[in-house]
Amino acid sequence: NAAIQRRRSRLLKLLNRAIADYLRSNGYEEAYSTFKKEAELDNNEELDKKYAGLLEKKWTSVIRLQKKVMELESKLNEAKEEITLGGPVSQKRDPKEWIPRPPERYALSGHRSPVTRVIFHPVFSVMVSASEDATIKVWDYETGDFERTLKGHTDSVQDISFDQTGKLLASCSADMTIKLWDFQGFECIRTMHGHDHNVSSVAIMPNGDHIVSASRDKTIKMWEVATGYCVKTFTGHREWVRMVRPNQDGTLIASCSNDQTVRVWVVASKECKAELREHEHVVECISWAPESAYPTILEATGSESKKSGKPGPFLLSGSRDKTIKMWDVSIGMCLMTLVGHDNWVRGILFHPGGKFIVTCADDKTLRIWDYKNKRCMKTLCAHEHFVTSLGKQPLSRDKELSLCCCLTGWSFEVLQEAFLFSLT
């Protein structure tokens, strides 16, 4: 009808004026003159000012809308997949099957350099982040509020660990020290020296009496909390030891290294119980399987340890070869390899319910794996740069997941953020 025709005519004139402005402002004088003549545009300085830069603005808007459309299409596909798998989360769904889903609850900014580690407090609604800016920051994850900064290290803080009560926090740094913090008074109560290079990983043992650390000096050391003395040194790795983690009862510790191996050590004897070799690049991260995962692991793999009575222990490893491997430590065998990340795998953990594995990588994604069926069931584009760390809220004392969250930390030149996702 006439109204539509008038609108089209108006839009065409607007477009022609914007094109003419673009040609003139970018120095295409001949094209500008020809176009102006053929489009029958009159000389009007007021209109020229009005439409200055309009074409570029419209083009930018189109690109922004295209990006939004792609994001919405991605969310729609995820929603369809959830419906196929049994529908979205409801109050009747078992909380142990909740998985992270966008959007993130908070984006926490404050560090001036890359975030190296994020962890939850075992009791309170607090989480802690470590950074290459040599600081440790404390956040309230219920509100997303920043609480305080712990300062003392003189170089990048590489790893942090709470004891089971949450009263003590251990940290390690490229300054070659391990520090023990009173988390109630937020004071450093002890500094431990002994490593000859960058201390890349630290963990407080389950009994709370000892701390274990790993270093670029190729060693793993155990320290007495009460005195700060080094009581044991584990040697065997041929390159930088990237991470060390104790098992649930503290009888074993696992370590991974630039030498492309994962080693499992008997704490009492310092004996290397297993050397696991199938990765083809640096092994960045490891995580012990909780007992809640054992039934699913046995069902998925038919592991030999099932026949020998008590199953396990089982261990996960993530590598720069872009793969995740699951190991049966008792027989030193790789049970499965999960492939899907497009860059170095930097963080790995079991979902609290035991049925899923959550990983993060330098491909900027957070992935949730249905390892029983050996498939990636969900991919979250978590950050705009490398995703360096994962953390999960511990089970509450009544063993129910009243709140369960996943933390990711990432590095970028300007903004250093930790994202908090709800598990839903």
C-alpha positions in Angstrom: 0.0 0.0 0.0 0.9 3.7 -0.1 2.3 3.8 3.5 4.7 1.0 2.8 5.8 2.6 -0.5 6.5 5.9 1.3 8.5 4.1 4.0 10.6 2.2 1.4 11.3 5.5 -0.4 12.4 7.1 2.8 14.7 4.2 3.7 16.2 4.3 0.2 17.0 8.0 0.4 18.6 7.4 3.9 20.7 4.6 2.5 21.8 6.6 -0.6 22.7 9.6 1.6 24.7 7.3 4.0 26.5 5.6 1.0 27.4 9.0 -0.4 28.8 10.1 2.9 30.9 6.9 3.2 32.4 7.4 -0.3 33.2 11.1 0.3 34.7 10.6 3.8 36.9 7.8 2.6 38.3 9.8 -0.4 36.4 8.0 -3.2 35.7 11.3 -5.0 35.1 10.0 -8.5 32.7 7.3 -7.2 31.1 9.8 -4.9 30.4 12.3 -7.8 29.0 9.5 -10.0 26.9 8.0 -7.3 25.5 11.4 -6.2 24.5 12.2 -9.7 22.9 8.8 -10.4 21.1 8.8 -7.1 19.9 12.3 -7.7 21.1 13.6 -4.4 21.0 17.4 -3.8 23.6 19.4 -1.9 22.4 19.7 1.7 25.1 20.3 4.3 22.6 19.8 7.1 21.6 16.4 5.9 25.3 15.5 5.2 26.1 16.2 8.8 23.1 14.2 10.0 24.1 11.1 8.1 27.9 11.3 8.7 29.2 7.9 9.6 25.8 6.3 9.5 26.7 3.5 7.1 29.5 2.3 9.4 27.2 2.5 12.4 24.5 0.5 10.7 27.1 -2.1 9.6 28.4 -2.4 13.1 24.8 -2.9 14.3 24.3 -5.7 11.8 27.4 -7.5 12.9 26.3 -7.2 16.5 22.9 -8.5 15.7 24.4 -11.4 13.8 26.5 -12.3 16.8 23.4 -12.1 19.0 21.5 -14.4 16.6 24.3 -16.9 16.7 24.3 -16.9 20.5 20.5 -17.4 20.6 20.7 -20.2 18.0 23.4 -21.9 20.2 21.2 -21.6 23.3 18.2 -22.9 21.4 20.2 -26.0 20.3 21.3 -26.5 23.9 17.7 -26.3 25.1 16.6 -28.8 22.4 19.4 -31.2 23.5 18.3 -30.8 27.2 14.7 -31.7 26.2 16.0 -34.7 24.2 18.0 -35.8 27.3 15.0 -35.6 29.6 14.0 -32.0 29.8 15.4 -29.0 31.7 16.2 -29.0 35.4 13.2 -29.1 37.6 12.7 -29.5 41.4 12.2 -33.2 40.9 15.5 -33.7 39.2 18.3 -35.3 41.3 20.7 -32.4 42.3 23.6 -34.8 41.7 22.9 -34.6 38.0 22.9 -30.8 37.8 25.4 -29.3 35.3 26.7 -25.8 34.7 24.6 -23.8 32.3 24.9 -20.2 31.1 24.7 -17.4 31.8 27.3 -17.1 34.4 26.1 -15.9 37.8 28.9 -13.4 38.3 32.0 -12.1 36.5 34.5 -11.1 39.2 37.1 -8.5 38.3 40.0 -7.3 40.3 43.3 -9.1 39.6 45.8 -7.1 37.5 47.3 -10.3 35.9 46.1 -13.7 34.9 44.2 -15.8 37.4 46.0 -19.0 38.1 43.7 -20.9 40.5 40.2 -20.6 42.0 38.9 -22.6 45.0 35.9 -22.7 47.3 36.0 -22.5 51.1 34.9 -25.9 52.6 32.5 -24.3 55.0 31.6 -20.7 54.3 30.2 -19.0 51.2 33.6 -17.8 50.2 35.9 -18.4 47.3 39.5 -17.6 46.8 41.5 -16.7 43.7 45.3 -16.7 43.1 47.0 -14.6 40.4 50.2 -13.8 38.6 49.9 -10.4 40.2 51.3 -12.0 43.4 48.1 -11.6 45.4 45.3 -13.8 46.7 41.8 -12.4 46.7 38.8 -13.4 48.8 35.2 -13.2 47.4 31.7 -13.8 48.7 30.2 -16.1 46.1 26.6 -15.5 47.3 26.8 -11.8 46.4 29.8 -11.7 44.1 31.3 -9.1 46.4 35.1 -8.7 46.8 36.1 -9.0 50.5 39.9 -8.7 50.8 43.4 -9.2 49.4 46.1 -11.3 50.9 49.6 -10.0 50.2 53.0 -11.5 51.0 54.3 -13.3 47.9 56.7 -11.4 45.7 55.9 -13.3 42.5 53.1 -15.1 40.8 50.9 -17.2 43.1 50.6 -20.5 41.4 48.3 -22.6 43.6 46.2 -22.4 46.8 44.6 -25.0 49.1 42.3 -25.1 52.2 42.5 -27.6 55.0 39.2 -29.5 55.6 38.2 -27.0 58.4 38.8 -23.9 56.3 40.9 -22.4 59.0 44.2 -22.7 57.2 45.0 -21.7 53.6 48.3 -22.8 51.9 49.7 -20.9 48.9 52.8 -21.4 46.7 54.6 -19.1 44.4 57.2 -18.5 41.7 59.1 -16.8 44.5 60.1 -20.4 45.6 58.1 -20.2 48.9 55.1 -21.9 50.4 53.0 -19.7 52.8 50.5 -20.8 55.4 47.7 -18.4 56.2 45.4 -18.1 59.2 42.2 -17.7 57.3 40.3 -16.5 60.3 42.7 -13.6 61.0 43.9 -13.4 57.3 47.5 -13.3 58.4 50.5 -15.3 57.1 51.7 -17.5 60.0 54.5 -19.4 58.3 56.7 -19.3 55.2 58.5 -22.4 54.1 61.7 -22.4 52.1 63.4 -25.4 50.4 62.5 -25.6 46.8 65.1 -24.4 44.3 62.7 -23.1 41.7 59.2 -22.0 41.0 56.7 -23.8 43.3 53.9 -24.7 41.0 51.5 -26.7 43.2 50.4 -27.1 46.8 47.9 -29.1 48.8 47.1 -29.6 52.5 46.9 -33.3 53.3 43.5 -34.6 54.5 44.8 -35.0 58.1 45.7 -31.3 58.2 49.1 -32.0 59.7 51.2 -31.8 56.5 51.4 -29.9 53.2 52.7 -31.3 50.0 54.2 -29.1 47.2 55.5 -29.6 43.7 58.2 -27.5 41.9 60.0 -26.8 38.7 63.0 -28.2 40.5 61.6 -31.6 39.6 60.8 -32.6 43.3 57.8 -33.0 45.5 58.2 -32.0 49.2 56.1 -32.7 52.3 56.1 -30.1 55.0 55.0 -30.3 58.7 52.3 -27.7 59.4 53.2 -27.3 63.0 56.9 -26.5 62.4 57.2 -25.7 58.7 60.0 -28.3 58.4 60.4 -30.3 55.2 60.0 -34.0 56.4 60.0 -35.8 53.0 61.2 -35.3 49.4 59.9 -37.4 46.5 62.2 -37.6 43.5 61.7 -39.3 40.2 60.2 -36.9 37.7 62.7 -35.8 35.0 61.1 -32.4 34.4 59.0 -29.6 36.0 56.3 -31.1 38.3 53.1 -29.2 37.4 50.6 -30.4 40.0 50.4 -32.6 43.1 47.2 -33.9 44.7 46.6 -36.3 47.7 43.9 -38.9 47.5 40.9 -38.9 49.9 42.6 -40.7 52.8 46.0 -39.2 52.3 47.9 -42.5 51.8 48.7 -41.7 48.2 49.7 -38.6 46.3 49.6 -38.1 42.5 51.8 -35.8 40.5 52.1 -34.8 36.8 54.9 -33.3 35.0 56.5 -31.8 31.8 58.1 -35.2 31.4 54.6 -36.3 30.1 54.0 -38.7 32.9 51.7 -39.1 35.9 53.2 -40.6 39.0 51.5 -42.0 42.1 53.4 -42.2 45.3 52.9 -44.1 48.6 53.2 -41.4 51.2 54.5 -43.6 54.0 57.4 -45.1 52.0 58.0 -42.4 49.3 57.8 -45.3 46.8 56.5 -44.6 43.3 53.5 -47.0 43.1 52.8 -46.3 39.4 54.2 -44.3 36.5 51.5 -43.7 34.0 52.7 -43.0 30.4 50.4 -42.4 27.5 50.2 -38.6 27.1 52.1 -37.1 24.2 52.8 -33.7 25.8 53.1 -31.9 29.2 50.5 -33.2 31.7 49.0 -30.0 33.2 46.4 -31.3 35.7 45.2 -34.3 37.7 42.2 -35.1 39.9 41.3 -38.1 42.0 37.9 -39.8 41.4 35.6 -39.6 44.4 34.0 -42.9 45.5 30.7 -41.6 44.3 32.1 -42.0 40.8 33.3 -45.6 41.2 30.0 -47.3 40.1 29.8 -45.3 36.9 33.5 -45.8 36.2 33.2 -49.6 36.6 30.1 -49.7 34.4 31.8 -47.6 31.7 35.1 -49.4 31.7 34.7 -52.9 33.1 38.0 -52.2 35.0 40.0 -55.2 36.2 40.0 -53.8 39.7 36.4 -54.8 39.9 37.4 -58.4 40.0 40.0 -58.0 42.8 37.5 -56.8 45.4 37.8 -53.1 46.3 37.8 -51.0 43.1 40.1 -48.1 42.4 41.6 -45.8 43.1 41.0 -43.9 39.8 42.7 -40.8 38.6 42.0 -38.2 35.8 44.7 -36.3 33.9 44.6 -33.5 31.4 47.4 -32.6 29.0 48.7 -30.2 26.5 48.0 -33.0 24.0 44.4 -31.8 24.3 43.2 -35.1 25.8 41.8 -36.2 29.1 42.7 -39.7 30.4 41.2 -41.8 33.1 43.5 -44.3 34.9 43.1 -47.3 37.2 46.0 -46.7 39.5 45.8 -50.3 41.0 46.8 -51.8 37.6 48.5 -48.8 36.0 46.2 -48.8 33.0 44.5 -46.1 31.0 40.8 -46.9 31.0 39.7 -44.2 28.5 40.7 -41.2 26.6 38.3 -38.3 26.0 39.0 -36.1 23.0 37.3 -32.8 22.1 39.2 -29.8 23.4 41.1 -27.8 20.7 43.9 -26.6 23.0 45.8 -27.4 26.2 43.6 -28.9 28.9 44.2 -26.8 32.0 41.7 -27.9 34.6 39.8 -31.1 35.4 37.5 -32.4 38.1 34.7 -34.8 38.8 31.2 -33.5 39.1 30.1 -33.8 42.8 27.5 -36.5 41.8 30.3 -38.6 40.2 28.5 -39.1 36.8 30.2 -36.3 34.9 33.6 -34.9 34.3 34.1 -31.1 34.0 37.2 -29.7 32.2 38.5 -26.4 31.0 41.1 -25.5 28.4 43.0 -22.9 26.5 40.4 -23.2 23.8 38.3 -20.8 26.0 35.7 -23.5 26.8 34.3 -25.4 29.8 33.2 -28.9 28.8 31.0 -31.4 30.6 31.6 -35.0 29.8 29.3 -38.0 30.0 32.2 -40.3 30.5 30.0 -43.4 30.7 29.2 -42.9 27.1 32.6 -41.2 26.3 31.0 -38.1 24.9 31.1 -34.4 25.5 27.5 -33.5 26.4 27.8 -29.8 26.8 30.3 -27.1 25.8 30.2 -23.6 27.4 32.1 -20.8 25.7 33.2 -19.6 29.2 35.7 -16.8 28.5 37.2 -14.7 25.8 40.7 -16.1 26.5 42.4 -19.1 28.1 40.4 -20.8 30.9 43.1 -21.7 33.4 41.3 -23.2 36.5 38.2 -25.0 37.8 36.8 -25.2 41.3 33.7 -26.8 42.8 31.9 -26.2 46.0 32.3 -29.2 48.4 29.3 -31.2 49.4 27.5 -29.7 52.4 27.6 -31.6 55.7 24.3 -33.3 55.0 25.7 -34.5 51.7 23.1 -32.7 49.7 23.9 -30.2 47.0 22.0 -27.3 48.3 24.2 -25.0 46.2 26.8 -26.2 43.7 28.9 -23.9 41.6 31.8 -24.1 39.2 34.5 -21.5 39.1 36.7 -20.7 36.1 39.6 -18.4 36.0 41.2 -16.9 32.9 43.9 -14.7 31.7 43.9 -11.6 29.4 46.1 -8.6 29.1 43.6 -6.0 30.4 40.9 -7.6 32.4 41.4 -10.5 34.8 38.2 -12.3 35.7 36.8 -15.3 37.5 33.4 -16.5 36.3 30.9 -18.2 38.6 28.5 -20.6 37.0 25.6 -22.2 38.8 25.2 -26.0 38.5 21.6 -26.3 37.4 
